[in-house]
Amino acid sequence: MADLWNKQQLMARIDDNEDFAVYFYTPMCLGCQQAMKLVDMADDAMPELTIGKMDLNYVPELAERWAITNVPVFLIFKQGELAATSYRTGNMMEVYDFLKR
């Protein structure tokens, strides 16, 4: 199961130039709750990729920084830099194909 991260944990990974994915959600978003199951399945299926989950309500400045316009959303970071964004979380294949980039 993917871990819940806070801003400090996320920024530490960026500062360390890590490769990882982060899933942003909001608790009242039904689609986010459904996609959360896929996130956890992807985390189990891809142990080589670090995946974190964050409640976007607590970090609105990051939504602005990375131009996040909707939730649920996945961001992929390569060497600490934003490399890709996906709002497609409808099924496991969409999530898996995005994360295996």
C-alpha positions in Angstrom: 0.0 0.0 0.0 1.3 3.4 -0.9 2.2 5.6 2.0 0.6 9.0 2.9 3.2 11.7 2.5 3.3 15.2 3.9 4.9 18.2 2.2 8.3 17.7 3.9 8.5 14.1 2.7 7.7 15.1 -0.9 10.2 18.0 -0.9 12.9 15.8 0.5 12.5 13.4 -2.4 12.7 16.3 -4.8 15.8 17.7 -3.1 17.4 14.3 -3.2 16.8 14.0 -7.0 14.8 10.8 -6.6 12.6 9.1 -9.1 9.0 8.6 -7.8 5.3 9.1 -8.3 2.8 11.0 -6.2 -1.0 10.7 -6.3 -2.9 13.8 -5.2 -6.5 13.4 -4.0 -9.1 15.1 -1.9 -11.1 13.2 0.7 -14.5 14.3 -0.6 -13.8 13.3 -4.2 -15.6 10.0 -5.0 -13.4 9.3 -8.0 -10.3 9.9 -5.9 -11.5 7.2 -3.4 -12.1 4.7 -6.2 -8.7 5.5 -7.8 -7.0 5.1 -4.4 -7.5 1.3 -4.7 -5.7 1.4 -8.1 -2.9 3.4 -6.5 -2.4 0.7 -3.8 -2.6 -2.1 -6.4 0.0 -0.3 -8.5 2.3 0.2 -5.5 2.0 -3.6 -4.8 2.6 -4.5 -8.4 5.6 -2.1 -8.9 7.8 -2.4 -5.9 10.7 -0.7 -7.8 8.7 2.6 -8.0 8.2 4.7 -4.9 4.6 6.0 -4.9 3.2 8.4 -2.3 -0.3 9.8 -1.7 -1.1 13.3 -0.7 -4.3 15.2 0.2 -4.2 18.3 -2.1 -6.2 20.3 0.4 -3.1 20.6 2.6 -0.8 21.8 -0.2 -2.6 24.2 -2.5 0.6 25.9 -3.3 1.8 22.7 -5.0 -1.3 22.6 -7.1 -0.4 26.1 -8.3 3.3 25.2 -8.7 2.6 22.2 -10.9 -0.6 23.5 -12.6 -2.8 20.8 -11.1 -6.4 21.6 -12.3 -8.3 18.5 -11.0 -8.1 15.5 -8.8 -7.4 12.6 -8.9 -4.0 13.2 -10.5 -0.6 11.4 -10.8 2.7 13.2 -11.1 5.9 11.4 -12.0 9.2 12.8 -11.0 12.5 11.8 -12.6 15.7 13.0 -10.8 13.6 15.3 -8.7 12.0 17.1 -11.7 8.4 16.8 -12.8 8.4 14.6 -15.8 4.7 13.7 -16.5 1.2 14.3 -15.3 -1.9 12.2 -15.7 -5.5 12.6 -14.8 -6.4 9.2 -16.2 -7.2 6.9 -13.3 -10.2 5.0 -14.7 -8.7 1.6 -14.7 -5.6 -0.3 -13.7 -4.1 -0.4 -17.2 -4.2 3.4 -17.5 -2.5 3.7 -14.1 0.1 1.0 -14.8 0.9 2.3 -18.3 1.5 5.8 -17.0 3.6 4.7 -14.0 5.9 2.4 -16.0 7.2 5.3 -18.1 
